[in-house]
Amino acid sequence: MFEYWFFVILAAALTVVISLPLYRVIAGPTLPDRMLGASAIGTKTMVLILLIGFIFDRVDMFIDITLAYAVLNFIGTIAIAKYLTSGKEKK
């Protein structure tokens, strides 16, 4: 019973911690700062998904979801970085 409440409190705290990079995404002075904030939110969301898996005692299913989310987060970050660097070339 202790483990259940520990993971619930940890998930609630992590939800608050996710709001810190959200400020950087909204008020970031430069575009790379915003990208970094979005990537940090994605990483913390993966940990939150795994904590939800521990809470529901279905870690095996949530690991698959987390791995898919990690791949999408990585590909999205690389795609945005590639798009931003290709548009800034000057002749």
N, CA and C atoms as a LAMMPS dump frame, in Angstrom:
ITEM: TIMESTEP
0
ITEM: NUMBER OF ATOMS
273
ITEM: BOX BOUNDS ff ff ff
-5.0000000000000000e+02 5.0000000000000000e+02
-5.0000000000000000e+02 5.0000000000000000e+02
-5.0000000000000000e+02 5.0000000000000000e+02
ITEM: ATOMS id mol type element x y z
1 1 1 N 0.82 -1.198 0
2 1 2 C 0 0 0
3 1 3 C 0.862 1.259 0
4 2 1 N 2.011 1.182 0.677
5 2 2 C 2.91 2.336 0.71
6 2 3 C 3.427 2.678 -0.674
7 3 1 N 3.747 1.651 -1.461
8 3 2 C 4.288 1.892 -2.797
9 3 3 C 3.298 2.633 -3.677
10 4 1 N 2.033 2.308 -3.557
11 4 2 C 1.016 2.949 -4.38
12 4 3 C 0.985 4.452 -4.123
13 5 1 N 0.927 4.855 -2.863
14 5 2 C 0.857 6.274 -2.547
15 5 3 C 2.162 6.984 -2.862
16 6 1 N 3.269 6.293 -2.703
17 6 2 C 4.556 6.89 -3.046
18 6 3 C 4.606 7.249 -4.527
19 7 1 N 4.152 6.347 -5.391
20 7 2 C 4.169 6.612 -6.827
21 7 3 C 3.151 7.666 -7.221
22 8 1 N 2.031 7.723 -6.533
23 8 2 C 1.038 8.766 -6.828
24 8 3 C 1.595 10.143 -6.464
25 9 1 N 2.227 10.245 -5.299
26 9 2 C 2.824 11.525 -4.892
27 9 3 C 3.969 11.897 -5.821
28 10 1 N 4.767 10.913 -6.213
29 10 2 C 5.863 11.169 -7.14
30 10 3 C 5.346 11.626 -8.496
31 11 1 N 4.264 11.039 -8.985
32 11 2 C 3.679 11.453 -10.258
33 11 3 C 3.121 12.869 -10.165
34 12 1 N 2.511 13.217 -9.049
35 12 2 C 1.996 14.578 -8.869
36 12 3 C 3.148 15.586 -8.829
37 13 1 N 4.232 15.242 -8.159
38 13 2 C 5.39 16.129 -8.117
39 13 3 C 6.023 16.277 -9.505
40 14 1 N 6.063 15.201 -10.244
41 14 2 C 6.625 15.263 -11.589
42 14 3 C 5.764 16.117 -12.51
43 15 1 N 4.471 16.101 -12.305
44 15 2 C 3.582 16.956 -13.087
45 15 3 C 3.891 18.426 -12.82
46 16 1 N 4.208 18.757 -11.592
47 16 2 C 4.592 20.131 -11.27
48 16 3 C 5.945 20.465 -11.905
49 17 1 N 6.855 19.511 -11.89
50 17 2 C 8.184 19.739 -12.468
51 17 3 C 8.103 19.921 -13.987
52 18 1 N 7.127 19.308 -14.621
53 18 2 C 6.956 19.469 -16.071
54 18 3 C 6.597 20.91 -16.408
55 19 1 N 5.992 21.622 -15.485
56 19 2 C 5.613 23.01 -15.767
57 19 3 C 6.819 23.949 -15.848
58 20 1 N 7.958 23.564 -15.3
59 20 2 C 9.144 24.419 -15.369
60 20 3 C 9.665 24.578 -16.804
61 21 1 N 9.86 23.494 -17.566
62 21 2 C 10.262 23.702 -18.962
63 21 3 C 9.146 24.301 -19.819
64 22 1 N 7.906 24.182 -19.36
65 22 2 C 6.799 24.787 -20.106
66 22 3 C 6.947 26.302 -20.153
67 23 1 N 7.449 26.882 -19.082
68 23 2 C 7.729 28.317 -19.085
69 23 3 C 8.767 28.655 -20.15
70 24 1 N 9.789 27.823 -20.288
71 24 2 C 10.828 28.067 -21.287
72 24 3 C 10.266 27.937 -22.703
73 25 1 N 9.311 27.036 -22.893
74 25 2 C 8.69 26.879 -24.215
75 25 3 C 7.87 28.123 -24.553
76 26 1 N 7.154 28.65 -23.585
77 26 2 C 6.281 29.797 -23.839
78 26 3 C 7.075 31.094 -23.934
79 27 1 N 8.001 31.316 -23.023
80 27 2 C 8.697 32.598 -22.955
81 27 3 C 10.158 32.511 -23.365
82 28 1 N 10.54 31.461 -24.063
83 28 2 C 11.941 31.305 -24.436
84 28 3 C 12.409 32.438 -25.326
85 29 1 N 13.581 32.997 -25.061
86 29 2 C 14.029 34.116 -25.889
87 29 3 C 14.414 33.683 -27.305
88 30 1 N 14.878 32.461 -27.46
89 30 2 C 15.256 32.005 -28.8
90 30 3 C 14.544 30.697 -29.119
91 31 1 N 14.526 30.365 -30.388
92 31 2 C 13.87 29.139 -30.821
93 31 3 C 14.559 27.875 -30.314
94 32 1 N 15.893 27.804 -30.289
95 32 2 C 16.527 26.611 -29.694
96 32 3 C 16.179 26.41 -28.215
97 33 1 N 15.999 27.503 -27.474
98 33 2 C 15.565 27.372 -26.081
99 33 3 C 14.189 26.725 -26.009
100 34 1 N 13.311 27.116 -26.906
101 34 2 C 11.971 26.531 -26.924
102 34 3 C 12.006 25.058 -27.306
103 35 1 N 12.87 24.714 -28.259
104 35 2 C 13.008 23.304 -28.646
105 35 3 C 13.545 22.472 -27.491
106 36 1 N 14.511 23.004 -26.78
107 36 2 C 15.084 22.298 -25.638
108 36 3 C 14.038 22.101 -24.543
109 37 1 N 13.212 23.113 -24.317
110 37 2 C 12.141 22.994 -23.341
111 37 3 C 11.117 21.937 -23.736
112 38 1 N 10.776 21.909 -25.013
113 38 2 C 9.818 20.899 -25.489
114 38 3 C 10.403 19.492 -25.367
115 39 1 N 11.677 19.343 -25.635
116 39 2 C 12.318 18.041 -25.496
117 39 3 C 12.372 17.613 -24.032
118 40 1 N 12.624 18.553 -23.142
119 40 2 C 12.639 18.229 -21.711
120 40 3 C 11.251 17.813 -21.232
121 41 1 N 10.221 18.466 -21.741
122 41 2 C 8.852 18.07 -21.395
123 41 3 C 8.581 16.648 -21.874
124 42 1 N 9.039 16.322 -23.072
125 42 2 C 8.856 14.966 -23.592
126 42 3 C 9.558 13.918 -22.75
127 43 1 N 10.749 14.236 -22.295
128 43 2 C 11.494 13.297 -21.463
129 43 3 C 10.813 13.076 -20.113
130 44 1 N 10.368 14.144 -19.51
131 44 2 C 9.681 14.018 -18.216
132 44 3 C 8.33 13.322 -18.374
133 45 1 N 7.695 13.493 -19.514
134 45 2 C 6.435 12.803 -19.765
135 45 3 C 6.646 11.299 -19.87
136 46 1 N 7.773 10.883 -20.426
137 46 2 C 8.067 9.453 -20.482
138 46 3 C 8.196 8.863 -19.081
139 47 1 N 8.847 9.578 -18.19
140 47 2 C 8.965 9.106 -16.81
141 47 3 C 7.592 9.056 -16.147
142 48 1 N 6.75 10.044 -16.447
143 48 2 C 5.399 10.066 -15.887
144 48 3 C 4.574 8.882 -16.39
145 49 1 N 4.722 8.523 -17.649
146 49 2 C 4.012 7.36 -18.193
147 49 3 C 4.463 6.086 -17.482
148 50 1 N 5.756 5.957 -17.239
149 50 2 C 6.234 4.78 -16.514
150 50 3 C 5.73 4.743 -15.077
151 51 1 N 5.647 5.906 -14.443
152 51 2 C 5.092 5.938 -13.087
153 51 3 C 3.625 5.511 -13.082
154 52 1 N 2.886 5.91 -14.098
155 52 2 C 1.492 5.468 -14.207
156 52 3 C 1.442 3.954 -14.389
157 53 1 N 2.404 3.402 -15.116
158 53 2 C 2.489 1.953 -15.247
159 53 3 C 2.726 1.262 -13.914
160 54 1 N 3.577 1.862 -13.073
161 54 2 C 3.799 1.294 -11.741
162 54 3 C 2.537 1.387 -10.886
163 55 1 N 1.812 2.484 -11.016
164 55 2 C 0.604 2.663 -10.218
165 55 3 C -0.444 1.614 -10.586
166 56 1 N -0.625 1.352 -11.887
167 56 2 C -1.616 0.379 -12.334
168 56 3 C -1.081 -1.051 -12.378
169 57 1 N 0.178 -1.239 -11.984
170 57 2 C 0.824 -2.559 -11.955
171 57 3 C 0.828 -3.223 -13.33
172 58 1 N 1.032 -2.416 -14.366
173 58 2 C 1.122 -2.898 -15.748
174 58 3 C 2.343 -2.278 -16.421
175 59 1 N 3.492 -2.443 -15.803
176 59 2 C 4.706 -1.812 -16.306
177 59 3 C 5.063 -2.339 -17.69
178 60 1 N 4.805 -3.613 -17.937
179 60 2 C 5.169 -4.202 -19.231
180 60 3 C 4.456 -3.51 -20.387
181 61 1 N 3.198 -3.157 -20.214
182 61 2 C 2.463 -2.474 -21.275
183 61 3 C 2.931 -1.024 -21.417
184 62 1 N 3.178 -0.358 -20.31
185 62 2 C 3.548 1.047 -20.359
186 62 3 C 4.976 1.257 -20.838
187 63 1 N 5.836 0.253 -20.72
188 63 2 C 7.185 0.378 -21.274
189 63 3 C 7.123 0.469 -22.793
190 64 1 N 6.255 -0.313 -23.408
191 64 2 C 6.098 -0.236 -24.861
192 64 3 C 5.592 1.141 -25.298
193 65 1 N 4.634 1.662 -24.558
194 65 2 C 4.112 2.993 -24.868
195 65 3 C 5.203 4.042 -24.7
196 66 1 N 5.993 3.91 -23.65
197 66 2 C 7.062 4.87 -23.392
198 66 3 C 8.14 4.811 -24.465
199 67 1 N 8.488 3.624 -24.908
200 67 2 C 9.495 3.511 -25.973
201 67 3 C 9.005 4.138 -27.274
202 68 1 N 7.746 3.927 -27.603
203 68 2 C 7.192 4.555 -28.804
204 68 3 C 7.189 6.077 -28.659
205 69 1 N 6.834 6.553 -27.486
206 69 2 C 6.839 7.998 -27.238
207 69 3 C 8.258 8.557 -27.32
208 70 1 N 9.237 7.815 -26.835
209 70 2 C 10.631 8.272 -26.892
210 70 3 C 11.108 8.392 -28.332
211 71 1 N 10.758 7.421 -29.157
212 71 2 C 11.153 7.474 -30.565
213 71 3 C 10.498 8.658 -31.262
214 72 1 N 9.211 8.874 -30.999
215 72 2 C 8.522 10.016 -31.606
216 72 3 C 9.103 11.343 -31.124
217 73 1 N 9.453 11.427 -29.858
218 73 2 C 10.057 12.641 -29.323
219 73 3 C 11.408 12.903 -29.98
220 74 1 N 12.211 11.875 -30.133
221 74 2 C 13.53 12.024 -30.758
222 74 3 C 13.407 12.415 -32.226
223 75 1 N 12.554 11.728 -32.962
224 75 2 C 12.385 12.041 -34.379
225 75 3 C 11.826 13.442 -34.567
226 76 1 N 10.892 13.83 -33.712
227 76 2 C 10.334 15.18 -33.799
228 76 3 C 11.382 16.251 -33.543
229 77 1 N 12.216 16.038 -32.563
230 77 2 C 13.266 17.01 -32.259
231 77 3 C 14.268 17.106 -33.399
232 78 1 N 14.658 15.976 -33.951
233 78 2 C 15.598 15.978 -35.08
234 78 3 C 14.974 16.63 -36.31
235 79 1 N 13.701 16.361 -36.562
236 79 2 C 13.031 16.945 -37.726
237 79 3 C 12.929 18.463 -37.6
238 80 1 N 12.596 18.947 -36.422
239 80 2 C 12.501 20.393 -36.234
240 80 3 C 13.878 21.046 -36.344
241 81 1 N 14.892 20.406 -35.775
242 81 2 C 16.244 20.95 -35.875
243 81 3 C 16.716 20.984 -37.327
244 82 1 N 16.427 19.945 -38.067
245 82 2 C 16.814 19.905 -39.486
246 82 3 C 16.08 20.984 -40.277
247 83 1 N 14.802 21.168 -39.98
248 83 2 C 14.022 22.191 -40.668
249 83 3 C 14.56 23.585 -40.366
250 84 1 N 14.897 23.832 -39.132
251 84 2 C 15.383 25.152 -38.752
252 84 3 C 16.771 25.45 -39.314
253 85 1 N 17.624 24.438 -39.368
254 85 2 C 18.965 24.693 -39.903
255 85 3 C 18.97 24.806 -41.412
256 86 1 N 18.049 24.13 -42.094
257 86 2 C 18.05 24.209 -43.555
258 86 3 C 17.47 25.522 -44.047
259 87 1 N 16.636 26.167 -43.277
260 87 2 C 16.014 27.42 -43.71
261 87 3 C 16.868 28.641 -43.444
262 88 1 N 17.957 28.511 -42.716
263 88 2 C 18.76 29.67 -42.347
264 88 3 C 20.007 29.86 -43.21
265 89 1 N 20.149 29.053 -44.248
266 89 2 C 21.323 29.198 -45.106
267 89 3 C 21.169 30.437 -45.984
268 90 1 N 22.231 31.244 -46.051
269 90 2 C 22.207 32.453 -46.872
270 90 3 C 23.29 32.345 -47.93
271 91 1 N 22.97 32.875 -49.085
272 91 2 C 23.93 32.805 -50.2
273 91 3 C 24.736 34.074 -50.317
